[in-house]
């Protein structure tokens, strides 16, 4: 069951100079993994959250509007049903791992044959279209590589985040999707790729389908867009 804490208000316990110091410098983007010094309590927190955080003191940046000095994060539990939307303070962030930082990180030797990790290794080694772009693992694979806590299972998908600040043509999207399908078939795993565009996160499969509008996931909420590389977005 997915749960979510209410949005925070400004934290009066942290003075403005300290907040400003921690707010500048590193940009936190959706799917970044944050190693945290602590996790603040909010009303409605599920019982499993503290145990999960003690096991892996990390949060995954999610898309949401936040109060100044806070970051919207997700906490992962042991099962797919244990997902909790929480809020971290800038001052609590110790390290930031972007998906692309994890491309060359290898799992523990006894984990490398899991389909998701086998596919990731093959993509890193053999993919031509993908490796012309900036990309990295997200989801359970990215979480395990950042935290070194076993998270991936034999049935886990491989989630990819692909940076696409410049326009990706329909032909390029088709070629990229075809390449991923080949590697997915060889490893026996589903590969789910999301493009990070100026309009937000867009599923590669939607862009490759050539639809007139695609769904872009943004901090303001999901929106249908005709052009993901235009700042003007069409609201559904």
C-alpha positions as CSV (number, residue, x, y, z in Angstrom):
1,X,0.0,0.0,0.0
2,X,1.4,3.4,-1.0
3,X,1.1,6.1,1.6
4,X,2.1,9.7,1.7
5,X,2.8,12.2,4.5
6,X,1.2,15.6,4.3
7,X,3.4,18.3,2.7
8,X,5.6,20.1,5.3
9,X,5.6,23.8,6.2
10,X,8.7,25.8,6.7
11,X,11.0,24.3,9.4
12,X,11.5,27.0,12.0
13,X,14.1,24.9,13.8
14,X,16.6,25.7,11.0
15,X,17.8,29.2,10.6
16,X,17.7,31.0,7.2
17,X,21.5,31.1,6.6
18,X,21.8,27.4,7.3
19,X,18.8,26.6,5.0
20,X,20.3,28.7,2.2
21,X,23.7,27.0,2.5
22,X,22.2,23.6,2.2
23,X,19.7,24.6,-0.6
24,X,22.3,25.8,-3.0
25,X,24.9,23.8,-5.0
26,X,23.6,20.3,-5.8
27,X,20.4,20.0,-7.8
28,X,18.1,17.2,-6.8
29,X,16.1,15.7,-9.6
30,X,13.4,13.0,-9.8
31,X,14.9,9.5,-9.4
32,X,18.0,10.7,-7.6
33,X,18.9,8.7,-4.6
34,X,19.7,10.6,-1.4
35,X,21.6,9.2,1.5
36,X,20.2,10.9,4.5
37,X,21.6,11.6,8.0
38,X,18.1,11.2,9.4
39,X,14.4,11.0,8.6
40,X,12.1,13.4,10.2
41,X,8.7,12.2,11.6
42,X,5.5,13.2,10.0
43,X,1.9,12.3,10.9
44,X,0.5,9.1,9.4
45,X,3.9,7.3,8.9
46,X,3.5,3.5,8.5
47,X,5.1,1.3,11.1
48,X,7.5,-0.2,8.6
49,X,9.2,3.0,7.6
50,X,11.7,3.3,10.5
51,X,12.9,-0.3,10.0
52,X,13.3,0.3,6.3
53,X,15.2,3.5,6.9
54,X,17.5,1.9,9.5
55,X,18.3,-0.8,6.9
56,X,18.9,1.7,4.1
57,X,19.0,5.4,5.1
58,X,18.0,6.5,1.6
59,X,15.2,8.3,-0.1
60,X,14.3,8.5,-3.8
61,X,13.5,12.0,-5.0
62,X,9.9,12.2,-6.3
63,X,8.1,14.8,-8.3
64,X,6.1,17.2,-6.0
65,X,5.9,20.8,-5.0
66,X,7.6,21.3,-1.7
67,X,8.1,24.0,1.0
68,X,11.4,25.8,0.9
69,X,14.3,23.7,2.2
70,X,12.5,20.4,1.8
71,X,12.7,17.6,-0.8
72,X,9.9,15.2,-1.7
73,X,11.2,11.7,-1.3
74,X,9.9,8.1,-1.4
75,X,10.9,5.5,1.1
76,X,11.1,1.8,0.0
77,X,10.2,-1.1,2.2
78,X,10.8,-4.8,1.7
79,X,7.9,-5.4,-0.6
80,X,6.2,-3.6,-3.5
81,X,3.3,-2.7,-1.3
82,X,5.6,-0.8,1.1
83,X,6.1,2.6,-0.5
84,X,5.8,5.8,1.5
85,X,6.0,9.4,0.3
86,X,7.9,11.5,2.8
87,X,9.9,14.8,3.0
88,X,13.6,15.3,3.7
89,X,15.2,18.5,4.7
90,X,18.1,19.8,2.7
91,X,20.3,19.7,5.8
92,X,19.7,16.0,6.1
93,X,21.2,15.1,2.7
94,X,24.6,13.5,3.0
95,X,25.2,12.2,-0.6
96,X,23.3,12.3,-3.9
97,X,23.4,9.5,-6.4
98,X,21.9,10.3,-9.8
99,X,21.0,7.2,-12.0
100,X,23.8,7.9,-14.4
101,X,26.3,7.8,-11.4
102,X,25.3,4.1,-11.0
103,X,25.9,2.8,-14.5
104,X,29.4,1.5,-13.8
105,X,28.6,0.3,-10.3
106,X,28.5,-3.5,-10.1
107,X,26.3,-5.6,-7.8
108,X,27.7,-8.2,-5.4
109,X,29.1,-11.2,-7.3
110,X,26.3,-13.5,-6.1
111,X,23.7,-11.0,-7.5
112,X,25.1,-10.5,-11.0
113,X,23.1,-13.3,-12.6
114,X,19.8,-11.8,-11.7
115,X,18.0,-10.9,-15.0
116,X,17.8,-7.1,-14.2
117,X,21.6,-6.9,-13.4
118,X,22.5,-9.2,-16.4
119,X,20.5,-6.9,-18.7
120,X,22.2,-3.8,-17.2
121,X,25.7,-5.3,-17.7
122,X,24.8,-6.2,-21.3
123,X,23.5,-2.7,-22.1
124,X,26.6,-1.1,-20.6
125,X,28.8,-3.3,-22.7
126,X,26.9,-3.7,-26.0
127,X,24.2,-1.0,-26.4
128,X,25.0,1.5,-29.2
129,X,22.0,3.8,-29.3
130,X,21.6,3.9,-25.6
131,X,25.3,4.6,-24.9
132,X,25.2,7.6,-27.1
133,X,23.0,9.2,-24.4
134,X,23.3,9.9,-20.7
135,X,21.4,7.2,-18.8
136,X,21.4,5.0,-15.7
137,X,19.4,2.5,-13.6
138,X,16.5,3.6,-11.5
139,X,13.9,1.5,-9.5
140,X,15.1,-1.5,-7.6
141,X,18.3,-1.9,-9.5
142,X,19.4,1.6,-8.9
143,X,18.4,1.4,-5.3
144,X,20.4,-1.8,-4.7
145,X,23.5,-0.4,-6.5
146,X,23.4,2.8,-4.4
147,X,22.6,1.2,-1.1
148,X,24.2,-2.2,-1.4
149,X,21.1,-3.6,0.2
150,X,19.6,-6.6,-1.7
151,X,16.5,-5.2,-3.4
152,X,16.3,-6.8,-6.9
153,X,14.5,-10.1,-7.3
154,X,14.4,-12.7,-10.1
155,X,11.2,-11.1,-11.3
156,X,12.3,-7.4,-11.0
157,X,12.0,-5.2,-14.1
158,X,15.0,-3.1,-15.1
159,X,14.0,0.6,-14.9
160,X,16.1,3.1,-16.8
161,X,16.3,6.9,-16.7
162,X,17.5,8.5,-19.9
163,X,18.4,12.2,-20.0
164,X,16.9,13.8,-23.0
165,X,17.5,17.6,-22.7
166,X,17.6,17.9,-26.5
167,X,14.9,16.7,-28.9
168,X,14.9,13.0,-29.6
169,X,13.4,12.2,-33.0
170,X,10.7,9.6,-33.5
171,X,13.2,7.6,-35.5
172,X,15.7,7.7,-32.7
173,X,13.1,6.7,-30.2
174,X,12.1,3.7,-32.3
175,X,15.8,2.7,-32.7
176,X,16.3,3.0,-28.9
177,X,13.2,1.0,-28.1
178,X,14.2,-1.7,-30.5
179,X,17.6,-2.0,-29.0
180,X,16.2,-2.3,-25.5
181,X,13.7,-4.9,-26.6
182,X,16.5,-7.0,-28.0
183,X,18.4,-6.9,-24.7
184,X,15.3,-7.5,-22.7
185,X,14.5,-10.6,-24.6
186,X,18.0,-12.0,-24.2
187,X,18.0,-11.4,-20.4
188,X,14.4,-12.5,-19.9
189,X,13.5,-9.2,-18.2
190,X,11.2,-6.3,-18.9
191,X,13.0,-3.0,-19.5
192,X,11.1,0.1,-18.7
193,X,12.7,3.3,-20.0
194,X,11.7,6.9,-19.1
195,X,13.0,9.9,-20.9
196,X,13.7,13.0,-18.7
197,X,12.7,15.9,-21.0
198,X,12.2,19.6,-20.4
199,X,8.5,18.9,-20.0
200,X,9.1,16.1,-17.4
201,X,9.4,12.3,-17.5
202,X,8.0,10.6,-20.6
203,X,7.8,6.8,-21.2
204,X,10.0,5.9,-24.2
205,X,7.3,3.5,-25.5
206,X,4.8,6.4,-25.7
207,X,7.2,8.6,-27.6
208,X,8.1,5.8,-30.0
209,X,4.4,5.1,-30.6
210,X,4.2,8.4,-32.4
211,X,1.1,9.6,-30.5
212,X,0.0,13.2,-31.0
213,X,0.2,13.7,-27.2
214,X,2.2,11.9,-24.6
215,X,2.0,11.9,-20.8
216,X,4.7,13.9,-19.1
217,X,5.2,13.5,-15.3
218,X,6.0,16.8,-13.7
219,X,6.2,18.3,-10.2
220,X,2.9,20.0,-10.9
221,X,1.3,16.7,-11.8
222,X,0.9,14.6,-15.0
223,X,0.1,16.5,-18.2
224,X,-0.5,15.7,-21.8
225,X,2.1,17.4,-24.0
226,X,2.3,17.7,-27.8
227,X,6.0,18.6,-27.7
228,X,8.1,17.5,-24.8
229,X,10.9,19.9,-25.7
230,X,8.7,23.0,-25.6
231,X,8.0,24.9,-22.3
232,X,4.4,25.2,-23.3
233,X,2.4,22.2,-22.1
234,X,-1.1,21.1,-23.1
235,X,-3.1,20.3,-20.0
236,X,-5.3,17.1,-20.2
